[in-house]
Amino acid sequence: MHGSSVSSDFPGNLRFAVVALGANLGDRAGTLNAALVALEARGNKVLARSSFYETEPVGYANQPDFLNATALVGVPENISPEEFLAQLLSIETQFGRDRPFPNAPRTLDLDLIFFENETRDTAFLRLPHPRWRERDFVKIPLREMFGALGERGAEIARRFSATPGLF
């Protein structure tokens, strides 16, 4: 596990999103860090991130362990959840993400867990992420990240409709 980080600068013109990050191929930590840089290069601001956690694969078990984390991302007000998800998918492609079968090994996995108090249930996007509560590799880093933010973290968590009982 590597240390978490928190930005002291929370601009008021951003909407909050939570992204779960994972990788189990190549330089996992390097890829996760570079993915956060790529998010910022697209006009977003990484406000906080959890430590990295080593986890066993879920679903298809015959693959290397994952490195997982969560990030709190400030997204410009003019970007919709669908546009933000498209950014995440583009970053996955940039880092060589291939999808030969469900739960396949991957260089990078970016899941949109929450986007403000938005809800969606479409073929392209489900918000909040429908399985986040079932996944310790999301819940544990999420608790750590919001906990590191103290009262501000609890306040932000309340802005996401699906987080009651997170702490």
Backbone hydrogen bonds in HBPLUS format (Angstrom, degrees):
<---DONOR---> <-ACCEPTOR-->    atom                        ^
c    i                          cat <-CA-CA->   ^        H-A-AA   ^      H-
h    n   atom  resd res      DA  || num        DHA   H-A  angle D-A-AA Bond
n    s   type  num  typ     dist DA aas  dist angle  dist       angle   num
A0005-SER N   A0049-ARG O   3.08 MM  44  5.40 153.8  2.15 135.7 143.3     1
A0049-ARG N   A0005-SER O   2.78 MM  44  5.40 151.4  1.86 161.1 161.5     2
A0007-SER N   A0047-LEU O   2.64 MM  40  4.93 172.6  1.65 153.0 150.5     3
A0015-ARG N   A0075-VAL O   2.77 MM  60  5.07 167.8  1.78 148.7 149.9     4
A0075-VAL N   A0015-ARG O   2.70 MM  60  5.07 169.7  1.71 152.9 156.5     5
A0116-GLU N   A0016-PHE O   2.73 MM 100  5.30 142.3  1.87 156.2 168.8     6
A0017-ALA N   A0073-VAL O   2.85 MM  56  5.15 142.8  1.99 148.0 159.2     7
A0073-VAL N   A0017-ALA O   2.81 MM  56  5.15 171.3  1.82 155.2 158.0     8
A0018-VAL N   A0114-PHE O   2.93 MM  96  5.08 159.0  1.98 133.4 136.5     9
A0113-ILE N   A0018-VAL O   2.87 MM  95  5.43 157.9  1.92 153.9 159.2    10
A0019-VAL N   A0071-ALA O   2.95 MM  52  5.28 162.9  1.98 152.4 158.0    11
A0071-ALA N   A0019-VAL O   2.84 MM  52  5.28 147.0  1.95 150.9 160.7    12
A0020-ALA N   A0111-ASP O   2.86 MM  91  5.07 161.2  1.89 149.5 154.6    13
A0111-ASP N   A0020-ALA O   2.90 MM  91  5.07 164.4  1.92 149.4 154.0    14
A0021-LEU N   A0069-ALA O   2.81 MM  48  5.20 171.3  1.82 146.5 149.5    15
A0069-ALA N   A0021-LEU O   3.02 MM  48  5.20 146.6  2.14 142.0 143.8    16
A0022-GLY N   A0109-ASP O   2.89 MM  87  4.94 135.5  2.09 144.5 151.0    17
A0109-ASP N   A0022-GLY O   2.71 MM  87  4.94 137.9  1.88 154.5 154.4    18
A0023-ALA N   A0067-LEU O   3.09 MM  44  5.50 135.6  2.30 140.0 152.8    19
A0067-LEU N   A0023-ALA O   2.86 MM  44  5.50 146.7  1.97 150.6 160.7    20
A0024-ASN N   A0106-ARG O   3.00 MM  82  5.82 178.6  2.00 174.1 173.6    21
A0028-ARG N   A0026-GLY O   2.99 MM   2  5.62 117.7  2.39 111.0  94.5    22
A0031-THR N   A0027-ASP O   2.81 MM   4  5.97 155.4  1.87 157.6 165.1    23
A0032-LEU N   A0028-ARG O   2.94 MM   4  6.21 163.4  1.97 154.6 158.7    24
A0033-ASN N   A0029-ALA O   2.98 MM   4  6.16 168.3  1.99 154.6 157.7    25
A0034-ALA N   A0030-GLY O   2.92 MM   4  6.02 156.5  1.98 142.6 150.0    26
A0035-ALA N   A0031-THR O   2.82 MM   4  5.98 145.8  1.93 147.9 157.1    27
A0036-LEU N   A0032-LEU O   3.22 MM   4  6.52 148.6  2.32 143.8 150.8    28
A0037-VAL N   A0033-ASN O   3.17 MM   4  6.54 150.4  2.26 143.9 152.0    29
A0038-ALA N   A0034-ALA O   2.87 MM   4  6.16 151.9  1.95 144.9 153.0    30
A0039-LEU N   A0035-ALA O   2.93 MM   4  6.23 144.4  2.06 142.7 152.0    31
A0040-GLU N   A0036-LEU O   3.17 MM   4  6.48 155.5  2.23 143.5 148.9    32
A0041-ALA N   A0037-VAL O   2.92 MM   4  6.22 146.0  2.03 145.4 155.8    33
A0042-ARG N   A0039-LEU O   3.17 MM   3  5.37 147.7  2.28 100.5 109.9    34
A0044-ASN N   A0039-LEU O   3.40 MM   5  5.82 155.3  2.46 144.3 140.9    35
A0043-GLY N   A0040-GLU O   2.98 MM   3  5.26 155.4  2.04 117.9 117.6    36
A0045-LYS N   A0074-GLY O   2.89 MM  29  4.88 153.0  1.97 140.1 147.0    37
A0074-GLY N   A0045-LYS O   2.67 MM  29  4.88 172.9  1.68 153.5 154.0    38
A0047-LEU N   A0072-LEU O   2.81 MM  25  5.51 149.7  1.90 154.5 164.1    39
A0048-ALA N   A0072-LEU O   3.38 MM  24  5.10 150.1  2.48 136.7 136.6    40
A0072-LEU N   A0048-ALA O   2.82 MM  24  5.10 160.7  1.85 138.5 144.9    41
A0050-SER N   A0070-THR O   2.89 MM  20  5.44 159.1  1.93 154.3 157.8    42
A0053-TYR N   A0068-ASN O   2.78 MM  15  5.09 156.6  1.84 146.3 154.1    43
A0068-ASN N   A0053-TYR O   2.77 MM  15  5.09 159.2  1.81 144.0 150.9    44
A0055-THR N   A0066-PHE O   2.89 MM  11  5.12 159.7  1.93 136.3 142.4    45
A0066-PHE N   A0055-THR O   2.75 MM  11  5.12 155.6  1.81 158.5 161.4    46
A0063-GLN N   A0061-ALA O   2.86 MM   2  5.65 136.1  2.05 106.8  93.6    47
A0079-ILE N   A0076-PRO O   3.06 MM   3  5.71 167.2  2.08 126.5 128.3    48
A0084-PHE N   A0080-SER O   2.90 MM   4  6.20 155.8  1.96 153.4 160.7    49
A0085-LEU N   A0081-PRO O   2.87 MM   4  6.12 159.8  1.91 150.0 155.3    50
A0086-ALA N   A0082-GLU O   2.97 MM   4  6.21 154.0  2.03 143.2 150.5    51
A0087-GLN N   A0083-GLU O   3.03 MM   4  6.37 144.5  2.16 140.0 149.3    52
A0087-GLN N   A0084-PHE O   3.03 MM   3  5.00 118.6  2.42  93.7 109.1    53
A0088-LEU N   A0084-PHE O   3.01 MM   4  6.42 155.2  2.07 149.9 156.3    54
A0089-LEU N   A0085-LEU O   2.92 MM   4  6.25 161.9  1.95 157.4 161.6    55
A0090-SER N   A0086-ALA O   2.96 MM   4  6.12 151.2  2.05 143.3 151.3    56
A0091-ILE N   A0087-GLN O   2.92 MM   4  6.22 151.9  2.00 150.8 158.2    57
A0092-GLU N   A0088-LEU O   2.94 MM   4  6.28 158.2  1.99 150.5 156.6    58
A0093-THR N   A0089-LEU O   3.05 MM   4  6.32 159.3  2.10 145.4 150.3    59
A0094-GLN N   A0090-SER O   2.89 MM   4  6.14 154.8  1.95 144.5 152.1    60
A0095-PHE N   A0091-ILE O   3.08 MM   4  6.36 140.3  2.24 146.6 156.0    61
A0095-PHE N   A0092-GLU O   3.12 MM   3  5.26 130.1  2.38  97.8 110.6    62
A0097-ARG N   A0092-GLU O   2.93 MM   5  5.20 160.0  1.98 140.8 139.8    63
A0096-GLY N   A0093-THR O   2.93 MM   3  5.04 159.9  1.97 115.1 115.1    64
A0104-ALA N   A0101-PHE O   3.21 MM   3  5.57 136.6  2.41 143.7 136.7    65
A0129-HIS N   A0113-ILE O   2.86 MM  16  4.63 159.3  1.90 133.3 138.6    66
A0118-GLU N   A0115-PHE O   2.93 MM   3  5.71 157.2  1.98 145.2 150.2    67
A0120-ARG N   A0127-LEU O   3.11 MM   7  4.73 158.2  2.16 120.1 121.9    68
A0127-LEU N   A0120-ARG O   2.92 MM   7  4.73 155.8  1.98 118.7 124.5    69
A0122-THR N   A0125-LEU O   2.94 MM   3  5.25 172.6  1.94 144.7 146.8    70
A0132-TRP N   A0129-HIS O   3.49 MM   3  5.72 177.2  2.49 115.4 115.7    71
A0134-GLU N   A0131-ARG O   3.06 MM   3  5.39 145.0  2.18 109.4 119.7    72
A0135-ARG N   A0132-TRP O   3.27 MM   3  5.43 163.9  2.30 108.6 113.4    73
A0138-VAL N   A0135-ARG O   2.91 MM   3  5.41 160.3  1.95 113.6 120.0    74
A0139-LYS N   A0135-ARG O   2.89 MM   4  6.22 169.7  1.90 157.8 159.4    75
A0140-ILE N   A0136-ASP O   2.98 MM   4  5.54 163.5  2.01 138.7 144.0    76
A0142-LEU N   A0138-VAL O   2.98 MM   4  5.97 152.1  2.05 149.9 158.9    77
A0143-ARG N   A0139-LYS O   2.90 MM   4  6.10 163.4  1.93 154.5 157.5    78
A0144-GLU N   A0140-ILE O   3.08 MM   4  6.30 165.4  2.10 151.9 156.1    79
A0145-MET N   A0141-PRO O   2.86 MM   4  6.02 166.3  1.88 151.1 154.7    80
A0146-PHE N   A0142-LEU O   2.99 MM   4  6.18 178.4  1.99 159.0 159.3    81
A0147-GLY N   A0143-ARG O   2.80 MM   4  5.77 153.0  1.87 145.4 154.4    82
A0148-ALA N   A0144-GLU O   2.88 MM   4  6.07 149.3  1.98 149.4 156.7    83
A0149-LEU N   A0146-PHE O   3.10 MM   3  5.16 137.8  2.29  97.2 109.3    84
A0150-GLY N   A0147-GLY O   3.02 MM   3  5.21 159.5  2.06 106.7 113.2    85
A0153-GLY N   A0149-LEU O   3.35 MM   4  4.46 148.3  2.46  90.8  94.9    86
A0153-GLY N   A0150-GLY O   2.97 MM   3  5.22 121.6  2.32 102.0 116.4    87
A0154-ALA N   A0150-GLY O   3.12 MM   4  6.58 151.8  2.20 149.3 157.3    88
A0155-GLU N   A0151-GLU O   2.91 MM   4  6.15 157.4  1.97 149.7 156.0    89
A0156-ILE N   A0152-ARG O   2.91 MM   4  6.15 158.0  1.95 148.4 154.1    90
A0157-ALA N   A0153-GLY O   2.85 MM   4  6.00 162.6  1.88 149.1 154.5    91
A0158-ARG N   A0154-ALA O   3.11 MM   4  6.29 145.9  2.23 141.8 149.6    92
A0159-ARG N   A0156-ILE O   2.84 MM   3  5.26 148.0  1.95 110.1 120.5    93
A0160-PHE N   A0157-ALA O   3.08 MM   3  5.56 161.3  2.12 113.0 118.9    94
A0163-THR N   A0160-PHE O   3.37 MM   3  5.91 170.3  2.38 125.8 124.6    95
A0166-LEU N   A0163-THR O   2.88 MM   3  5.27 144.4  2.00 153.0 147.7    96
